[in-house]
Amino acid sequence: MNNNFKHLFSPLSVRGMTMKNRVAMMPMGSNLAEHDGSMSDEHIAYYELRAKGGTGLILVENICVKYPEGSNGTTQLRIDKDCYIPRLFKLTEACHRHGACMGIQLNHAGASAMSARTGMQPVSSSVLPSKPGGECPRPLSREELESIAADYGAAAKRAVNAGFDLVEIHAGHSYLISQFLSPTMNDRTDEFGGCAKNRARFCRMVIDEVRSAVGPHVPVSLRLSVDELVEGGNTIDGCLEYLEYLNDGVDIFDTSAALNPSIQYQIDANYLADGWRSYMARAVREKFLKPTIAIGNIRSPQAAEDLLAKGDADLIGIGRGLIADPDWCSKARRGDVSSIRKCISCNVGCVGNRIGGNRPLRCTINPDVTGGDSYKRKKVTRPCNVVVAGAGTAGLEAACTAAEAGCSVTLLEKQDHIGGLSVEISKIPAKRRLADFPDYLRHRAAGLDNLTIKTGVDATADIIRSFRPDLVVNATGSVPLLPPIDGLHENLADRESDVYSILDLIRNIDRYPEDMSGKSVIVIGGGAVGLDVVEFFAPRGADTTIIEMMPSIGNGLDASSIASMKECMEKHKVKQLVSTALKKVNPHSFIVEQGGKEAELPFDYGFVCLGMKAHAPIWDALTRAFEGWDIGLLNIGDSVRARRIIDGTDAGRHMVLNTLEQLGYL
């Protein structure tokens, strides 16, 4: 064991449960369940992979205690009937064989349920919706609350029968119990509303039912939004007050944060530091002297170790980090930190797929969240020579995958460094985590003797043909989209002009002062690229305007990023002009059209961020050069169509393996 992480890899006992280390996998919705709410084989494989990777405690995602009224998510696990026990037992049995302790999170969605899915009006503490624009629920009666509390107890008993070592009650994140605890959603005037003791009453009923059902030897965990981070919501002090009435029934406090309107602090935005929420865990731990779980963008084993050493918490909660790398614990324990595939907090494959997308869980940087490294068992049966053009993330994943399959691989890169656009974008302070992915790929590539990387090589069809390849992968990426708008190209090329692209911002990132008060910045394009520019300049005090041709800004972004964007816009008074088209670019102003009327908008800095477009300058030449050759030709990533990192990573892994198989090499 690496002695640097002695706190992280020390055991912890709570009631009748002993965890082999201090890492807890946080409960995260996955949409991997079957339509009827049972565990799928893929679902079991997903959790078993994290148990095999050394995780000490696995908290299975929130499971419905009352269906359909309390259901949440497109395909959510259920535990409201005994028929769900066998598949849940198969899960715990599989994970226990790897030494993991198993917990499960019991939940009722309350007002966060959707009538379109449940077929009924949501229920809650009062008529207040769980988020702006959400459905208005109906208040629950005392009799109904007693019945729901009993449902929690019955669910807890089933969980123990299914082999779970711990039961967690979800009392945060704008779900039903949270809707009673939070003043923002509870305006009752009876015994369940008003003072902290009354607002905690329903949670206490649930705790008592659960404790009665599981007996004295099974630990009970309570997940909380310790600081709700919304106006009028519970602060840490408010949380500590209502916990006075719950503390004696709880063994572990799972200290989360935020509500639906502040989801960027519940599902951490990428700019938030490792362990930024640990002050919440420390406050609860110091007052109640019970084990707490600290969470919040914890990516580095050293950061986790430091939090434990300081006494902020007793357990480290890792969620998306274990989606990205199921072997996080094993690698940290060995001291092999450089090989950890650190989550970049992009929220694309996890949050974006699941919330709003209604798709199963995926990961931008881990192309197989349920299969892990099983692809490495596929090996070539005869010599295979692979050439990859472009060393961005898609090209690096393709090159590494082919080399791991036993191919002889040459990776050609025009620049003097590898990593592509990810390296460039990570120079924006709020995007610094993005650099972790190309760093991981660089480390992975360095360990492969059959992979040669040549930088400073402008790959051409003739150069590639000289390697006599059996498979060619084109991954030359994308460039900024710059349409033929009047004056755009001329002014971008003019040093006397104040018109720039995203690449200009990156190249000069250190030249902008921290205080830009009095400066006017106008950004054309309300997609992810334009928002990166806004989020760079607006906090520096610049008078910032964003212009979007579509009716809304941030199309296609995940829920956490949208919430973060809105917070930034409101806090820094960013002007938003939607349904507005750019007509002409002048050296120091934009001519735009809105509702048939033109206006001239002067600026000190004007950025045109209309997205990216595919850049595949050699693809046609490749198809001609290898016409008649019995080889494979692949075009992947942004060089096909400008998309997201997740699409290129997925293609770099799966399309390469599938093509090698089709060509008869695997």
C-alpha positions, 0 to 999 in steps of 0.5 A, a space after each residue: 500500500 502507498 503510505 501517502 494514503 494511510 488515512 484513505 486506506 484504513 478500515 472503518 467500522 459502523 455498527 455491524 459493518 466494517 469498510 476496508 477503506 474510506 471510499 464510498 461510491 455515491 448513489 447516482 441515477 443511471 437509467 440502467 434498470 429494466 423498465 419494470 424497475 428491476 436490476 438488469 445484468 448490465 446494471 449489476 455489471 456496472 456496480 460489480 466493476 466498481 467493487 472489483 476496483 476496490 471501492 470500500 462502500 457502494 451506495 446504490 442509486 436511489 430506489 423507489 419505495 412507493 410506485 408510481 407516485 414516488 418514482 424518479 427517472 426514466 427507468 428507476 430501480 424499485 423496492 416496493 414489492 418482494 419480487 425485486 429482492 432476488 435481482 438485488 440479492 444477485 447484485 449484493 452477492 456479486 459485489 460482496 465477493 470483491 470485498 465491498 460493503 453495500 448500501 442502498 438509497 431509499 427515496 420518494 421523489 415527491 414533487 420532483 416526480 413527473 406526471 408525464 411518467 407517473 400518470 398522477 399529480 405529484 405530491 409534496 409537503 405543500 403546493 410549492 413546486 420543486 423548481 421554477 416552472 415545475 408542476 404544482 404538487 398536492 399536499 400530503 395528509 398525515 395519514 398519507 405521510 404515515 403510510 409513506 413512512 411505513 413504505 420506507 420501513 418495508 423497503 428497508 426490510 427488503 433491502 436487508 433481505 437482499 443482502 445490503 449492509 447499510 440503508 440510506 434515507 435520501 433527505 436532500 436534493 429536492 426529493 420528498 423528505 427534503 421538501 419538508 425540511 426546506 423552508 423553500 418548499 414547505 409552507 404548512 401551518 400544521 405539525 409538519 411545517 413552520 419551526 425546524 422540529 416540525 419540518 423534521 417530523 416526517 423525516 423522523 417518522 421515516 427514520 423510526 420506521 427504517 430503524 424498526 425494520 432493519 434492527 440494531 445491527 444495520 447502520 442507517 445513513 441520512 443524505 442531506 442538503 446541508 447547505 441548500 444554496 438557494 435564497 430562503 433555503 436552509 443554511 448550515 445552521 438551519 441544517 444543524 438545527 433540524 438535525 437535533 431532532 434526527 441525530 439519535 436515529 442516524 449512524 452516518 451523515 452523507 453531507 451533500 448540498 443544494 436543491 433543484 434550482 442550485 443543481 450546479 452545486 449538487 452535481 458539481 460544476 467543473 470549476 469547483 475545487 476538489 472537496 469544496 463541500 468538505 466544510 459542510 461535512 466538518 460542521 456536521 461531524 463536529 457537532 454530532 460526533 458521528 461519521 460523515 461523508 465528504 463529497 464534491 468534485 474529489 478527483 485526486 487521492 491526495 485531496 481525499 487523503 488531506 480531507 481525512 487527515 484534517 478531520 473534515 470527514 470520515 469517508 470520502 464520497 466519489 461519484 462521477 470519478 468512479 464512473 470515469 475510472 472504476 479502478 480509482 481505489 486500486 490505482 490509488 492504493 498502488 500509488 499509481 495515480 498517473 494512471 487514474 482516468 480522472 473525471 473532468 466534471 463535464 456532465 455530458 455523458 452522466 447528467 446530460 444523458 440522464 436528466 432530460 435526455 432519458 438515456 442510459 449513463 455514459 461517460 465522456 472519457 470512459 467509453 465502456 462504463 459497464 465493461 471496463 477494461 474487458 476490451 483488452 482481452 481482444 488481441 490480434 491474431 496476426 500482425 497489423 499495422 495501424 496509422 492514426 492521423 491526429 493526436 487529439 483525444 479521439 486519435 489518442 484513444 484510437 491509437 492506444 486501443 489499437 496498441 493494446 490490442 497488439 497492433 503496431 501503431 504510429 500516431 502522427 500529429 501536426 503540432 509539436 504537442 499532443 492532446 488537441 483542442 482539449 489542451 487548448 480549451 483547458 487553458 481557460 481557468 474554468 476548464 482546467 480539469 479538461 487537461 486531466 484527460 489528455 494527461 491520462 491519455 499521454 501517460 497511457 500511450 507512454 506505457 505502450 512499446 508498440 505505439 510510436 508518436 511522431 509530432 511536428 508531422 503534417 500527415 499526407 496520404 503519401 506519408 501515411 502510405 509509406 508506413 504500409 498500413 492495414 488500418 488508417 484512422 483519420 482524427 484530424 479534429 475540428 476548427 472554428 466555424 467562420 461563415 462568410 459573414 460580411 467583414 468577418 474574415 477580414 477583421 479576424 485577420 486584421 491586427 488593428 481590429 478588435 474581433 477575435 475567435 475562441 482560439 484568439 482568447 486561448 492564445 492570449 489568455 494571460 494578457 487579459 487583466 483581472 479587472 476589466 470594468 468599463 470594457 465592453 465584450 460582445 460574444 456572438 454565439 450562445 452555445 458552449 464555446 460562446 458561453 466559455 467566453 462569457 464565463 471568462 469575461 463577465 466575472 472580471 467586471 466586463 460589460 458583457 453581451 451574448 447574442 444568439 440566433 436561436 430563441 434560447 441560449 445554451 441549447 444542448 447543455 446538461 442541467 448542471 451547466 445550464 444552472 451554472 450559466 444562468 447563475 453567472 448571467 444573473 450575477 454579472 448582469 450579462 445582456 442576452 439577445 436571442 433570435 438575433 442574427 449577425 449581419 456584418 462585422 466591423 473592426 469595432 462593432 457588430 451589425 445585428 438584426 432582431 425582429 427585422 430591425 438592424 442595430 450597431 453594437 460597439 465593443 472593446 472586444 468582439 468574439 465570434 463563437 459560432 461553434 466548430 466544424 469538421 477539419 478533414 483536409 486529407 480524407 479525400 486524398 486518403 480514399 483515393 490513395 488507398 483505392 483498391 488496397 485491402 485495408 481499413 479506412 476510418 474517419 472518427 471524432 470531430 473530423 467527421 462532424 464537430 461534436 463532443 469529446 464523448 463521441 470521439 472517445 467512443 469511436 476511438 475505442 469501439 469503431 477501431 475494435 469493430 473494424 479490426 474485427 471486421 478485417 479479421 485481425 481479432 
